[in-house]
Structure formats: structure tokens, C-alpha cells
Amino acid sequence: MFAWIRKMFFKCYNNHVLRYIFFGGLATLVNLSVYYFLRLVFHMNINVANTISVATAIVFAYFTNSRFVFESKAQNFRERFPEFVKFVSARLSTMVIEVGGVWLMADVLHINDYIGKLVIQFIVLALNYVFSKLLVFTRK
């Protein structure tokens, strides 16, 4: 049984897309947790809470994606900094989509902002994968 579990673990871990889904799910969990915390505990404005939660998730996602998902070969600050700048730039574009989408769903369509935030996450997750794969963690 243990051998089968170990085999399945490594089979899944060796699948690039499954690793992205797992670590992207963790980044989404960070994003949603920070958002809900800021909204429920501090009663923060939707857009401010959303911006802070997305920024927190971007930093978390960079470290997990560069190390575990795309296995970046950057070894020092000089190599890592341009990669980080590309990553943040790509994520800022999806951040605009996320903040705008949550605002649209909550203020214009009058959908609960928590539900809107959750729905938008699926769109953002897919776009972030494409941007990371094609623009940020490209192999030379």
C-alpha cells in the first residue's frame, strides 16, 4: 500500500500541471484567507482588502512557483530579480482583472463579494498559469 501511495505521489508530482494546480490552490487559499480576514475582522473596503490579499498571494506564488512548479534555475539575486519582476508584472495584469471583476460582481451585479472573489479565482488561476509558463519561467 505504501509503495502504491509513494508511486502515485511521484507520478502526480512529476506532472507539471498538477503541481501548478496544487500550489496555485495554496496561493488561492492565501488570497482568500487574507481577503476574508481583512473584510471580517477589520471591515476593510472591498477594493483595499482585495488589493492587499492579491499582493500577499503574488509574493507567496512567486516563491512556490519558482521553486516547486517551474523549477527555476535562477541561483542568485542577479538572475532571480528579472524573473521576479516579470512574474509580478504578469500578476499585476491579472490583479487588475481580479480587483475589477470582484468590484463588478459586488457593486454592479450585486453578487456577494465573497462569492464573486471565489468565482474570479478560476479565471485568474488559468491566466496566471499561461503567463508564468509562456512569459516568466521560460527555459533558455
NUGUGU-645867 format. One record per residue: x, y, z of N, C-alpha, C, CB in turn; residue number from 1; residue in one letter. Coordinates in Angstrom, 3 decimals. Glycine has a CB too. Example, Ala and Ser with C-alpha at 12.3 -4.5 7.8 and 13.67 -1.06 7.14 Angstrom:
BEGIN
+----------+----------+----------+----------+----------+----------+----------+----------+----------+----------+----------+----------+-----+------+
|       nu |       nv |       nw |      cau |      cav |      caw |       cu |       cv |       cw |      cbu |      cbv |      cbw |  nr | rest |
+----------+----------+----------+----------+----------+----------+----------+----------+----------+----------+----------+----------+-----+------+
|   13.190 |   -5.690 |    7.800 |   12.300 |   -4.500 |    7.800 |   13.200 |   -3.300 |    7.800 |   11.308 |   -4.473 |    9.046 |   1 |    A |
|   12.850 |   -2.250 |    7.080 |   13.670 |   -1.060 |    7.140 |   12.900 |    0.030 |    7.870 |   14.084 |   -0.598 |    5.725 |   2 |    S |
+----------+----------+----------+----------+----------+----------+----------+----------+----------+----------+----------+----------+-----+------+
END
This chain:
BEGIN
+----------+----------+----------+----------+----------+----------+----------+----------+----------+----------+----------+----------+-----+------+
|       nu |       nv |       nw |      cau |      cav |      caw |       cu |       cv |       cw |      cbu |      cbv |      cbw |  nr | rest |
+----------+----------+----------+----------+----------+----------+----------+----------+----------+----------+----------+----------+-----+------+
|    0.826 |   -1.203 |    0.000 |    0.000 |    0.000 |    0.000 |    0.862 |    1.255 |    0.000 |   -0.935 |    0.004 |    1.208 |   1 |    M |
|    1.868 |    1.299 |    0.899 |    2.741 |    2.464 |    0.978 |    3.485 |    2.683 |   -0.337 |    3.737 |    2.304 |    2.129 |   2 |    F |
|    3.904 |    1.596 |   -0.980 |    4.617 |    1.704 |   -2.256 |    3.704 |    2.305 |   -3.322 |    5.135 |    0.320 |   -2.711 |   3 |    A |
|    2.426 |    1.928 |   -3.310 |    1.478 |    2.461 |   -4.282 |    1.259 |    3.953 |   -4.052 |    0.142 |    1.706 |   -4.201 |   4 |    W |
|    1.120 |    4.348 |   -2.776 |    0.931 |    5.769 |   -2.446 |    2.153 |    6.567 |   -2.878 |    0.674 |    5.956 |   -0.926 |   5 |    I |
|    3.328 |    6.040 |   -2.596 |    4.564 |    6.727 |   -2.982 |    4.665 |    6.860 |   -4.507 |    5.792 |    5.970 |   -2.432 |   6 |    R |
|    4.314 |    5.794 |   -5.207 |    4.347 |    5.814 |   -6.676 |    3.380 |    6.866 |   -7.220 |    3.996 |    4.419 |   -7.247 |   7 |    K |
|    2.178 |    6.916 |   -6.672 |    1.185 |    7.889 |   -7.125 |    1.621 |    9.317 |   -6.801 |   -0.175 |    7.598 |   -6.485 |   8 |    M |
|    2.242 |    9.503 |   -5.620 |    2.720 |   10.825 |   -5.250 |    3.733 |   11.331 |   -6.268 |    3.337 |   10.800 |   -3.851 |   9 |    F |
|    4.723 |   10.496 |   -6.585 |    5.754 |   10.928 |   -7.529 |    5.210 |   11.068 |   -8.947 |    6.913 |    9.947 |   -7.518 |  10 |    F |
|    4.250 |   10.257 |   -9.294 |    3.618 |   10.393 |  -10.608 |    2.900 |   11.746 |  -10.701 |    2.619 |    9.224 |  -10.864 |  11 |    K |
|    2.189 |   12.114 |   -9.652 |    1.498 |   13.409 |   -9.634 |    2.490 |   14.554 |   -9.549 |    0.518 |   13.482 |   -8.460 |  12 |    C |
|    3.523 |   14.390 |   -8.707 |    4.496 |   15.471 |   -8.542 |    5.270 |   15.728 |   -9.828 |    5.465 |   15.143 |   -7.412 |  13 |    Y |
|    5.472 |   14.715 |  -10.612 |    6.192 |   14.887 |  -11.875 |    5.332 |   15.505 |  -12.961 |    6.719 |   13.561 |  -12.350 |  14 |    N |
|    4.051 |   15.640 |  -12.705 |    3.154 |   16.277 |  -13.655 |    3.130 |   17.780 |  -13.376 |    1.723 |   15.667 |  -13.568 |  15 |    N |
|    3.653 |   18.508 |  -14.316 |    3.798 |   19.965 |  -14.218 |    2.473 |   20.667 |  -13.920 |    4.383 |   20.513 |  -15.506 |  16 |    H |
|    1.434 |   20.279 |  -14.605 |    0.124 |   20.927 |  -14.443 |   -0.463 |   20.626 |  -13.067 |   -0.850 |   20.463 |  -15.545 |  17 |    V |
|   -0.341 |   19.392 |  -12.612 |   -0.860 |   19.053 |  -11.286 |   -0.123 |   19.813 |  -10.185 |   -0.748 |   17.548 |  -11.044 |  18 |    L |
|    1.187 |   20.004 |  -10.346 |    1.936 |   20.802 |   -9.370 |    1.423 |   22.237 |   -9.366 |    3.454 |   20.772 |   -9.682 |  19 |    R |
|    1.167 |   22.779 |  -10.562 |    0.658 |   24.148 |  -10.629 |   -0.709 |   24.250 |   -9.969 |    0.578 |   24.621 |  -12.086 |  20 |    Y |
|   -1.566 |   23.285 |  -10.224 |   -2.902 |   23.307 |   -9.620 |   -2.791 |   23.243 |   -8.098 |   -3.763 |   22.132 |  -10.148 |  21 |    I |
|   -1.913 |   22.389 |   -7.585 |   -1.742 |   22.274 |   -6.142 |   -1.228 |   23.573 |   -5.533 |   -0.791 |   21.134 |   -5.814 |  22 |    F |
|   -0.105 |   24.087 |   -6.057 |    0.473 |   25.299 |   -5.482 |   -0.352 |   26.538 |   -5.822 |    1.902 |   25.480 |   -5.972 |  23 |    F |
|   -1.012 |   26.520 |   -6.974 |   -1.950 |   27.601 |   -7.300 |   -3.133 |   27.591 |   -6.347 |   -2.441 |   27.475 |   -8.750 |  24 |    G |
|   -3.564 |   26.397 |   -5.970 |   -4.631 |   26.270 |   -4.979 |   -4.210 |   26.829 |   -3.627 |   -5.042 |   24.813 |   -4.832 |  25 |    G |
|   -2.944 |   26.577 |   -3.254 |   -2.433 |   27.136 |   -1.994 |   -2.376 |   28.660 |   -2.062 |   -1.033 |   26.568 |   -1.678 |  26 |    L |
|   -1.928 |   29.195 |   -3.206 |   -1.878 |   30.652 |   -3.371 |   -3.294 |   31.237 |   -3.318 |   -1.184 |   31.028 |   -4.713 |  27 |    A |
|   -4.245 |   30.535 |   -3.911 |   -5.641 |   30.970 |   -3.859 |   -6.144 |   30.946 |   -2.420 |   -6.528 |   30.075 |   -4.754 |  28 |    T |
|   -5.758 |   29.925 |   -1.671 |   -6.137 |   29.842 |   -0.268 |   -5.555 |   31.009 |    0.537 |   -5.673 |   28.509 |    0.324 |  29 |    L |
|   -4.304 |   31.367 |    0.254 |   -3.687 |   32.530 |    0.902 |   -4.484 |   33.789 |    0.545 |   -2.188 |   32.682 |    0.469 |  30 |    V |
|   -4.764 |   33.949 |   -0.742 |   -5.503 |   35.109 |   -1.235 |   -6.867 |   35.224 |   -0.544 |   -5.685 |   35.015 |   -2.760 |  31 |    N |
|   -7.636 |   34.141 |   -0.555 |   -8.981 |   34.174 |    0.028 |   -8.924 |   34.362 |    1.543 |   -9.740 |   32.885 |   -0.312 |  32 |    L |
|   -7.981 |   33.703 |    2.203 |   -7.870 |   33.815 |    3.660 |   -7.557 |   35.241 |    4.090 |   -6.791 |   32.869 |    4.183 |  33 |    S |
|   -6.597 |   35.858 |    3.424 |   -6.242 |   37.243 |    3.761 |   -7.431 |   38.157 |    3.478 |   -4.991 |   37.710 |    2.959 |  34 |    V |
|   -8.092 |   37.950 |    2.340 |   -9.257 |   38.773 |    1.982 |  -10.358 |   38.658 |    3.041 |   -9.807 |   38.354 |    0.601 |  35 |    Y |
|  -10.736 |   37.427 |    3.361 |  -11.801 |   37.222 |    4.337 |  -11.415 |   37.794 |    5.700 |  -12.125 |   35.731 |    4.464 |  36 |    Y |
|  -10.167 |   37.604 |    6.096 |   -9.693 |   38.135 |    7.368 |   -9.813 |   39.662 |    7.403 |   -8.237 |   37.710 |    7.612 |  37 |    F |
|   -9.338 |   40.316 |    6.353 |   -9.391 |   41.784 |    6.304 |  -10.829 |   42.300 |    6.270 |   -8.631 |   42.298 |    5.082 |  38 |    L |
|  -11.683 |   41.597 |    5.547 |  -13.084 |   42.026 |    5.455 |  -13.849 |   41.773 |    6.751 |  -13.778 |   41.307 |    4.303 |  39 |    R |
|  -13.668 |   40.586 |    7.326 |  -14.459 |   40.206 |    8.501 |  -13.930 |   40.818 |    9.796 |  -14.488 |   38.700 |    8.632 |  40 |    L |
|  -12.626 |   40.868 |    9.957 |  -12.053 |   41.356 |   11.213 |  -11.911 |   42.876 |   11.218 |  -10.693 |   40.709 |   11.457 |  41 |    V |
|  -11.382 |   43.427 |   10.109 |  -11.130 |   44.869 |   10.068 |  -12.202 |   45.644 |    9.304 |   -9.785 |   45.131 |    9.443 |  42 |    F |
|  -13.172 |   44.943 |    8.728 |  -14.252 |   45.578 |    7.955 |  -13.674 |   46.514 |    6.895 |  -15.207 |   46.361 |    8.893 |  43 |    H |
|  -12.615 |   46.043 |    6.260 |  -11.903 |   46.848 |    5.281 |  -12.718 |   46.950 |    3.992 |  -10.512 |   46.250 |    4.997 |  44 |    M |
|  -12.538 |   48.029 |    3.282 |  -13.149 |   48.250 |    1.976 |  -12.823 |   47.075 |    1.051 |  -12.659 |   49.589 |    1.357 |  45 |    N |
|  -13.781 |   46.699 |    0.212 |  -13.609 |   45.560 |   -0.695 |  -12.348 |   45.700 |   -1.535 |  -14.826 |   45.420 |   -1.607 |  46 |    I |
|  -12.169 |   46.840 |   -2.188 |  -11.028 |   47.010 |   -3.099 |   -9.690 |   47.033 |   -2.366 |  -11.189 |   48.292 |   -3.894 |  47 |    N |
|   -9.642 |   47.625 |   -1.203 |   -8.395 |   47.667 |   -0.428 |   -8.043 |   46.260 |    0.055 |   -8.526 |   48.642 |    0.782 |  48 |    V |
|   -9.016 |   45.560 |    0.617 |   -8.786 |   44.192 |    1.087 |   -8.376 |   43.287 |   -0.066 |  -10.045 |   43.637 |    1.772 |  49 |    A |
|   -9.007 |   43.468 |   -1.203 |   -8.699 |   42.659 |   -2.378 |   -7.270 |   42.922 |   -2.857 |   -9.703 |   42.950 |   -3.508 |  50 |    N |
|   -6.876 |   44.180 |   -2.899 |   -5.527 |   44.535 |   -3.348 |   -4.468 |   43.954 |   -2.410 |   -5.375 |   46.067 |   -3.434 |  51 |    T |
|   -4.675 |   44.062 |   -1.124 |   -3.716 |   43.524 |   -0.157 |   -3.657 |   42.001 |   -0.245 |   -4.088 |   43.959 |    1.272 |  52 |    I |
|   -4.796 |   41.357 |   -0.373 |   -4.810 |   39.895 |   -0.435 |   -4.145 |   39.377 |   -1.706 |   -6.243 |   39.379 |   -0.354 |  53 |    S |
|   -4.364 |   40.049 |   -2.813 |   -3.731 |   39.640 |   -4.067 |   -2.219 |   39.856 |   -3.991 |   -4.329 |   40.424 |   -5.261 |  54 |    V |
|   -1.786 |   40.981 |   -3.443 |   -0.347 |   41.242 |   -3.314 |    0.329 |   40.183 |   -2.442 |   -0.107 |   42.642 |   -2.721 |  55 |    A |
|   -0.315 |   39.799 |   -1.364 |    0.222 |   38.748 |   -0.495 |    0.325 |   37.427 |   -1.254 |   -0.663 |   38.574 |    0.760 |  56 |    T |
|   -0.702 |   37.105 |   -2.003 |   -0.707 |   35.858 |   -2.773 |    0.349 |   35.881 |   -3.880 |   -2.094 |   35.615 |   -3.380 |  57 |    A |
|    0.613 |   37.030 |   -4.468 |    1.633 |   37.138 |   -5.518 |    3.006 |   36.782 |   -4.962 |    1.654 |   38.563 |   -6.118 |  58 |    I |
|    3.344 |   37.311 |   -3.811 |    4.645 |   37.005 |   -3.204 |    4.730 |   35.517 |   -2.877 |    4.871 |   37.853 |   -1.924 |  59 |    V |
|    3.686 |   34.975 |   -2.263 |    3.651 |   33.550 |   -1.951 |    3.793 |   32.712 |   -3.227 |    2.344 |   33.194 |   -1.219 |  60 |    F |
|    3.048 |   33.079 |   -4.254 |    3.052 |   32.317 |   -5.505 |    4.406 |   32.360 |   -6.198 |    1.983 |   32.846 |   -6.442 |  61 |    A |
|    5.096 |   33.489 |   -6.137 |    6.401 |   33.553 |   -6.782 |    7.340 |   32.505 |   -6.191 |    7.007 |   34.960 |   -6.636 |  62 |    Y |
|    7.404 |   32.460 |   -4.882 |    8.331 |   31.526 |   -4.249 |    7.949 |   30.067 |   -4.503 |    8.389 |   31.788 |   -2.756 |  63 |    F |
|    6.671 |   29.746 |   -4.432 |    6.272 |   28.352 |   -4.674 |    6.391 |   27.990 |   -6.149 |    4.835 |   28.115 |   -4.195 |  64 |    T |
|    6.001 |   28.897 |   -7.034 |    6.092 |   28.592 |   -8.467 |    7.531 |   28.497 |   -8.941 |    5.361 |   29.645 |   -9.275 |  65 |    N |
|    8.374 |   29.405 |   -8.486 |    9.755 |   29.381 |   -8.959 |   10.482 |   28.138 |   -8.462 |   10.494 |   30.639 |   -8.506 |  66 |    S |
|   10.183 |   27.709 |   -7.260 |   10.904 |   26.566 |   -6.713 |   10.279 |   25.222 |   -7.074 |   10.983 |   26.692 |   -5.226 |  67 |    R |
|    8.982 |   25.069 |   -6.859 |    8.354 |   23.762 |   -6.964 |    7.659 |   23.485 |   -8.291 |    7.379 |   23.612 |   -5.879 |  68 |    F |
|    7.085 |   24.510 |   -8.907 |    6.302 |   24.264 |  -10.125 |    7.175 |   24.345 |  -11.368 |    5.150 |   25.267 |  -10.232 |  69 |    V |
|    7.797 |   25.481 |  -11.576 |    8.573 |   25.687 |  -12.798 |   10.058 |   25.421 |  -12.604 |    8.377 |   27.093 |  -13.298 |  70 |    F |
|   10.463 |   25.122 |  -11.375 |   11.840 |   24.753 |  -11.033 |   12.856 |   25.692 |  -11.680 |   12.121 |   23.313 |  -11.461 |  71 |    E |
|   12.738 |   26.952 |  -11.300 |   13.611 |   27.993 |  -11.837 |   15.079 |   27.647 |  -11.605 |   13.281 |   29.348 |  -11.201 |  72 |    S |
|   15.878 |   27.946 |  -12.591 |   17.321 |   27.707 |  -12.495 |   18.068 |   28.943 |  -11.984 |   17.877 |   27.292 |  -13.860 |  73 |    K |
|   17.363 |   30.019 |  -11.718 |   17.991 |   31.229 |  -11.179 |   18.596 |   30.900 |   -9.821 |   16.961 |   32.399 |  -11.059 |  74 |    A |
|   19.869 |   31.268 |   -9.649 |   20.567 |   30.863 |   -8.432 |   20.987 |   32.032 |   -7.546 |   21.775 |   30.064 |   -8.794 |  75 |    Q |
|   20.963 |   33.225 |   -8.064 |   21.382 |   34.355 |   -7.240 |   20.443 |   35.534 |   -7.502 |   22.866 |   34.746 |   -7.536 |  76 |    N |
|   20.669 |   36.598 |   -6.759 |   19.794 |   37.765 |   -6.864 |   19.790 |   38.342 |   -8.278 |   20.225 |   38.836 |   -5.866 |  77 |    F |
|   20.932 |   38.376 |   -8.913 |   21.045 |   38.947 |  -10.258 |   20.202 |   38.176 |  -11.275 |   22.508 |   38.961 |  -10.702 |  78 |    R |
|   20.114 |   36.872 |  -11.107 |   19.287 |   36.052 |  -12.003 |   17.820 |   36.047 |  -11.575 |   19.818 |   34.617 |  -12.047 |  79 |    E |
|   17.588 |   36.081 |  -10.284 |   16.229 |   35.982 |   -9.765 |   15.430 |   37.276 |   -9.902 |   16.272 |   35.578 |   -8.324 |  80 |    R |
|   16.103 |   38.427 |   -9.801 |   15.389 |   39.705 |   -9.823 |   14.609 |   39.932 |  -11.127 |   16.373 |   40.841 |   -9.616 |  81 |    F |
|   15.219 |   39.746 |  -12.322 |   14.420 |   39.939 |  -13.550 |   13.244 |   38.965 |  -13.643 |   15.310 |   39.777 |  -14.782 |  82 |    P |
|   13.450 |   37.759 |  -13.162 |   12.383 |   36.763 |  -13.149 |   11.247 |   37.222 |  -12.230 |   12.929 |   35.386 |  -12.693 |  83 |    E |
|   11.604 |   37.737 |  -11.067 |   10.609 |   38.237 |  -10.114 |    9.842 |   39.417 |  -10.704 |   11.285 |   38.649 |   -8.793 |  84 |    F |
|   10.550 |   40.324 |  -11.378 |    9.902 |   41.488 |  -11.989 |    8.912 |   41.042 |  -13.071 |   10.963 |   42.447 |  -12.591 |  85 |    V |
|    9.297 |   40.072 |  -13.900 |    8.380 |   39.552 |  -14.925 |    7.170 |   38.888 |  -14.279 |    9.104 |   38.548 |  -15.845 |  86 |    K |
|    7.430 |   38.136 |  -13.215 |    6.348 |   37.446 |  -12.517 |    5.351 |   38.451 |  -11.946 |    6.911 |   36.557 |  -11.395 |  87 |    F |
|    5.866 |   39.445 |  -11.236 |    4.992 |   40.456 |  -10.626 |    4.249 |   41.239 |  -11.706 |    5.811 |   41.420 |   -9.736 |  88 |    V |
|    4.926 |   41.569 |  -12.792 |    4.272 |   42.306 |  -13.890 |    3.111 |   41.504 |  -14.459 |    5.286 |   42.633 |  -15.010 |  89 |    S |
|    3.337 |   40.223 |  -14.690 |    2.265 |   39.363 |  -15.218 |    1.126 |   39.266 |  -14.218 |    2.803 |   37.952 |  -15.547 |  90 |    A |
|    1.460 |   39.127 |  -12.941 |    0.430 |   39.010 |  -11.908 |   -0.327 |   40.315 |  -11.692 |    1.055 |   38.565 |  -10.603 |  91 |    R |
|    0.332 |   41.439 |  -11.912 |   -0.372 |   42.712 |  -11.781 |   -1.471 |   42.835 |  -12.834 |    0.613 |   43.885 |  -11.903 |  92 |    L |
|   -1.222 |   42.283 |  -14.025 |   -2.266 |   42.335 |  -15.054 |   -3.473 |   41.504 |  -14.634 |   -1.720 |   41.834 |  -16.409 |  93 |    S |
|   -3.240 |   40.331 |  -14.034 |   -4.382 |   39.541 |  -13.578 |   -4.981 |   40.119 |  -12.300 |   -3.964 |   38.088 |  -13.350 |  94 |    T |
|   -4.182 |   40.878 |  -11.564 |   -4.709 |   41.553 |  -10.380 |   -5.758 |   42.589 |  -10.791 |   -3.566 |   42.225 |   -9.580 |  95 |    M |
|   -5.494 |   43.289 |  -11.885 |   -6.469 |   44.257 |  -12.405 |   -7.767 |   43.532 |  -12.761 |   -5.900 |   45.007 |  -13.651 |  96 |    V |
|   -7.638 |   42.377 |  -13.391 |   -8.818 |   41.587 |  -13.747 |   -9.553 |   41.148 |  -12.480 |   -8.416 |   40.351 |  -14.597 |  97 |    I |
|   -8.784 |   40.727 |  -11.475 |   -9.403 |   40.247 |  -10.241 |  -10.093 |   41.364 |   -9.466 |   -8.362 |   39.587 |   -9.362 |  98 |    E |
|   -9.387 |   42.447 |   -9.250 |   -9.982 |   43.559 |   -8.490 |  -11.183 |   44.120 |   -9.252 |   -8.928 |   44.684 |   -8.230 |  99 |    V |
|  -11.019 |   44.302 |  -10.556 |  -12.131 |   44.800 |  -11.365 |  -13.294 |   43.826 |  -11.415 |  -11.660 |   45.093 |  -12.767 | 100 |    G |
|  -12.984 |   42.543 |  -11.509 |  -14.037 |   41.531 |  -11.556 |  -14.829 |   41.442 |  -10.266 |  -13.445 |   40.192 |  -11.868 | 101 |    G |
|  -14.122 |   41.497 |   -9.144 |  -14.818 |   41.457 |   -7.852 |  -15.656 |   42.719 |   -7.672 |  -13.806 |   41.309 |   -6.684 | 102 |    V |
|  -15.101 |   43.856 |   -8.034 |  -15.863 |   45.106 |   -7.952 |  -17.118 |   45.012 |   -8.820 |  -14.989 |   46.313 |   -8.391 | 103 |    W |
|  -16.940 |   44.538 |  -10.072 |  -18.068 |   44.415 |  -10.996 |  -19.148 |   43.504 |  -10.420 |  -17.593 |   43.877 |  -12.355 | 104 |    L |
|  -18.728 |   42.354 |   -9.918 |  -19.709 |   41.404 |   -9.396 |  -20.398 |   41.933 |   -8.130 |  -19.032 |   40.066 |   -9.100 | 105 |    M |
|  -19.631 |   42.592 |   -7.264 |  -20.208 |   43.049 |   -5.989 |  -21.015 |   44.336 |   -6.141 |  -19.102 |   43.263 |   -4.964 | 106 |    A |
|  -20.431 |   45.346 |   -6.779 |  -21.074 |   46.664 |   -6.813 |  -22.036 |   46.858 |   -7.981 |  -20.025 |   47.727 |   -6.866 | 107 |    D |
|  -21.742 |   46.225 |   -9.097 |  -22.600 |   46.432 |  -10.270 |  -23.657 |   45.338 |  -10.384 |  -21.753 |   46.476 |  -11.551 | 108 |    V |
|  -23.230 |   44.071 |  -10.251 |  -24.171 |   42.960 |  -10.396 |  -24.832 |   42.558 |   -9.073 |  -23.459 |   41.766 |  -10.987 | 109 |    L |
|  -24.367 |   43.154 |   -7.977 |  -24.911 |   42.920 |   -6.635 |  -24.857 |   41.448 |   -6.215 |  -26.344 |   43.407 |   -6.574 | 110 |    H |
|  -23.749 |   40.819 |   -6.576 |  -23.465 |   39.458 |   -6.119 |  -22.601 |   39.594 |   -4.869 |  -22.743 |   38.588 |   -7.245 | 111 |    I |
|  -22.786 |   38.725 |   -3.901 |  -21.984 |   38.746 |   -2.686 |  -20.507 |   38.772 |   -3.051 |  -22.304 |   37.527 |   -1.793 | 112 |    N |
|  -19.742 |   39.688 |   -2.432 |  -18.340 |   39.856 |   -2.810 |  -17.505 |   38.610 |   -2.531 |  -17.748 |   41.037 |   -2.074 | 113 |    D |
|  -17.850 |   37.828 |   -1.531 |  -17.122 |   36.599 |   -1.251 |  -17.311 |   35.579 |   -2.374 |  -17.577 |   36.006 |    0.082 | 114 |    Y |
|  -18.516 |   35.486 |   -2.871 |  -18.800 |   34.581 |   -3.996 |  -18.113 |   35.100 |   -5.252 |  -20.335 |   34.444 |   -4.232 | 115 |    I |
|  -18.194 |   36.398 |   -5.491 |  -17.528 |   36.993 |   -6.641 |  -16.026 |   36.749 |   -6.618 |  -17.806 |   38.477 |   -6.692 | 116 |    G |
|  -15.430 |   36.907 |   -5.458 |  -13.990 |   36.675 |   -5.291 |  -13.650 |   35.231 |   -5.625 |  -13.542 |   37.009 |   -3.849 | 117 |    K |
|  -14.448 |   34.297 |   -5.161 |  -14.209 |   32.880 |   -5.421 |  -14.347 |   32.551 |   -6.906 |  -15.176 |   32.026 |   -4.605 | 118 |    L |
|  -15.360 |   33.077 |   -7.558 |  -15.582 |   32.822 |   -8.988 |  -14.426 |   33.360 |   -9.832 |  -16.906 |   33.459 |   -9.445 | 119 |    V |
|  -13.995 |   34.562 |   -9.534 |  -12.908 |   35.201 |  -10.295 |  -11.605 |   34.409 |  -10.162 |  -12.694 |   36.654 |   -9.812 | 120 |    I |
|  -11.430 |   33.707 |   -9.047 |  -10.188 |   32.952 |   -8.821 |   -9.926 |   31.933 |   -9.923 |  -10.243 |   32.241 |   -7.475 | 121 |    Q |
|  -10.946 |   31.321 |  -10.466 |  -10.761 |   30.315 |  -11.517 |  -10.204 |   30.945 |  -12.796 |  -12.094 |   29.606 |  -11.816 | 122 |    F |
|  -10.702 |   32.106 |  -13.137 |  -10.210 |   32.817 |  -14.323 |   -8.760 |   33.236 |  -14.108 |  -11.094 |   34.059 |  -14.632 | 123 |    I |
|   -8.483 |   33.796 |  -12.945 |   -7.143 |   34.276 |  -12.628 |   -6.146 |   33.123 |  -12.575 |   -7.149 |   35.030 |  -11.298 | 124 |    V |
|   -6.538 |   32.001 |  -12.004 |   -5.652 |   30.841 |  -11.909 |   -5.209 |   30.374 |  -13.297 |   -6.353 |   29.693 |  -11.163 | 125 |    L |
|   -6.149 |   30.300 |  -14.223 |   -5.822 |   29.871 |  -15.587 |   -4.911 |   30.879 |  -16.292 |   -7.107 |   29.672 |  -16.402 | 126 |    A |
|   -5.228 |   32.149 |  -16.176 |   -4.401 |   33.176 |  -16.808 |   -2.994 |   33.223 |  -16.208 |   -5.068 |   34.542 |  -16.671 | 127 |    L |
|   -2.891 |   33.068 |  -14.909 |   -1.580 |   33.082 |  -14.265 |   -0.704 |   31.924 |  -14.732 |   -1.740 |   33.030 |  -12.755 | 128 |    N |
|   -1.303 |   30.776 |  -14.950 |   -0.540 |   29.634 |  -15.458 |    0.028 |   29.948 |  -16.841 |   -1.427 |   28.369 |  -15.517 | 129 |    Y |
|   -0.813 |   30.459 |  -17.714 |   -0.372 |   30.785 |  -19.076 |    0.745 |   31.820 |  -19.045 |   -1.552 |   31.304 |  -19.921 | 130 |    V |
|    0.571 |   32.870 |  -18.287 |    1.608 |   33.913 |  -18.202 |    2.911 |   33.370 |  -17.626 |    1.115 |   35.082 |  -17.345 | 131 |    F |
|    2.817 |   32.577 |  -16.562 |    4.030 |   32.028 |  -15.952 |    4.744 |   31.079 |  -16.907 |    3.689 |   31.300 |  -14.646 | 132 |    S |
|    4.004 |   30.255 |  -17.558 |    4.592 |   29.252 |  -18.461 |    5.221 |   29.908 |  -19.686 |    3.525 |   28.240 |  -18.904 | 133 |    K |
|    4.538 |   30.881 |  -20.267 |    4.994 |   31.452 |  -21.530 |    5.889 |   32.675 |  -21.396 |    3.823 |   31.809 |  -22.347 | 134 |    L |
|    5.738 |   33.438 |  -20.313 |    6.462 |   34.691 |  -20.199 |    7.509 |   34.744 |  -19.094 |    5.504 |   35.771 |  -19.990 | 135 |    L |
|    7.292 |   34.049 |  -18.011 |    8.161 |   34.241 |  -16.847 |    9.211 |   33.152 |  -16.719 |    7.335 |   34.292 |  -15.587 | 136 |    V |
|    8.768 |   31.926 |  -16.574 |    9.700 |   30.823 |  -16.318 |   10.033 |   30.091 |  -17.612 |    9.110 |   29.840 |  -15.290 | 137 |    F |
|   10.582 |   30.808 |  -18.543 |   10.951 |   30.211 |  -19.820 |   12.364 |   29.662 |  -19.701 |   10.847 |   31.246 |  -20.984 | 138 |    T |
|   12.567 |   28.525 |  -20.274 |   13.897 |   27.903 |  -20.245 |   14.702 |   28.431 |  -21.419 |   13.800 |   26.341 |  -20.294 | 139 |    R |
|   15.957 |   28.760 |  -21.135 |   16.811 |   29.315 |  -22.192 |   17.432 |   28.208 |  -23.009 |   17.906 |   30.205 |  -21.600 | 140 |    K |
+----------+----------+----------+----------+----------+----------+----------+----------+----------+----------+----------+----------+-----+------+
END
